[in-house]
């Protein structure tokens, strides 16, 4: 395992450092694109993987970020209620435009634009969780409390 990160992963490492965190981005040779692959690489439970899902408000066209546990499926009706409008899953182009990252590597921080963010309450059962770090094979481990601090997300039921 080298510490030479690709540009997208390095961007997240630099951001973590600038925010005062000592978390280490790890770039794997193998894919961490799916929650299961990420859990296998990290050696953790599926529930400890942060999936960054981008939705779009159907009325406002605003991006909405849902950080959900790898073990859960998002209930779009719940998220629509929190957002105050119907939502739909964003397509790859919209997701890349608002985050600056490709689907499969979208980190919870460092996006091209600020987004309304919701955090899965199921993370609270774990002391640490793992999130994507800008590429489909880069991840980092962080304290669960810090995810809320760094994203300013609302902790809600998502499933």
N, C-alpha and C positions, 0 to 999 in steps of 0.2 A: 504494500500500500504506500503510494507516494504522497507527498504533500503538495504536489504541483497540481493546482486546481484549474479547471477550464475557466474561461472568462466569466461565465454566468455564475458558477459556484464561487469563484473568488469575490465577485460582487457581494454575495450574501455573507461570505466570511468577513469582508471589510466592513459591511454594515453592522454585523454582530459586534465586531471589535469597536466600531465607532459608538455604538450604543452602550458600551461598557461591559459586554458579555464576554466570557472566555470560552464559549462553546466552539467546538471544532467541527467544521464541515468535513465530511468524509466522502470522497468520490470513489465509487466502486467500479470495477471493470464490468461487473454484471449489472443488469437493469434493476432499478428500484421504482420503476414506473407505476406498477400496481401496488396496492397496499400490502398484498401478500408477499410480493417480491421484496418490498422494503422491510417487512417484518422478518423475513428469512435472513436478509443481509444484516439487520441490526441485532438479530437474536432476541427479539422481544415478542410480546403478544400482538396479534393483529389490532386489538383495541388501542394500542399505544401509538399507532401510526396516524399522523394528521393528514387527512385528505383535504386539499384545498380545492373547493368546488366553486366555480364562478357561475352565478345566475344573473339574469337581467330583468329589471322591473319592466313589465309589459307596457305600462303607461309612461313612466319617466325615462325608460331606456337606461336607467342608472345601473352600474355594476354592483352586485351584492356578493360578498365572499362568505362562504360557509365552510368553517374548519370543523370537519367531522371526523369522528373516530373511524378507523379503517374497518371496524366490525359493523358499522351502521349504514343504513340507507336513509337518505334525507327525505323527510316528509315535506314535499313542496307546499302543501296547504299550510302547515305550521309557519314556514318561512314567509309565505305570502302574508300571513296574519301579522307577523312581526314587522314586515317591510311596509305594510299598509297598502299593498297593491298586488295583483297577480304577478307571479314570476315565471320565468322559463329558463331552462338550462342554456347557458351561452354557448355559441359555437366557437370553434378553435380560433378563428380570426379575431372575434371580439375578446376572447380570453387573453390572447396574446397582446392585443392593443391596450387593454386596461392594466395588465400585469407586467408586460414586458417579457414574459416567459411563455414557453410552450407547455401545453397540457401534459401532465406526467412529471413535470419538474417545477410546478408553481409553488414557490415558498409562501409562508404565511406573512412575510414582510418584504419590503423593498419593491413595491409595485409602482408602475408608471403613474397611477393615480390613486388617491385615497378612496377607500371603499367602506360602505356600511358592512360591518363584520359581525358574524355570529359564531360563537364557540360552542361546541358540543359539551353539555354538562357531564357526559360519560367520561371525559378526560380526568375529572376530579378524583376518580378512584385510583389513579396512577400517580406516583411521585414524579416520574419523568416520562416524556413522550418523544417521538421522533418525527421530524418534519422534512419535507423536500427542501433542497437548497439550490434551486435554479436550473438543474438539469435532471433528466430522467434516470440518472444514477448517482446523484449526490443527495445526502441526507445529513441531518445533525440532530443530536439528542439535546433536549432542554428540559428544565424544570417546568412542570405544568403551570405553576403560578406565573412564570415569566411569559408564557404564550399570551395570557390575558394582558399583561403589562405592555408587551411589545406591539400588540395588535389593537389594543383598546376595544376588543370585541365584547359583545354582550354574551354572557353565559346563558344558554337556553337549551330547552329540549329540542332536538332536531329530528328525532325518529318517530 
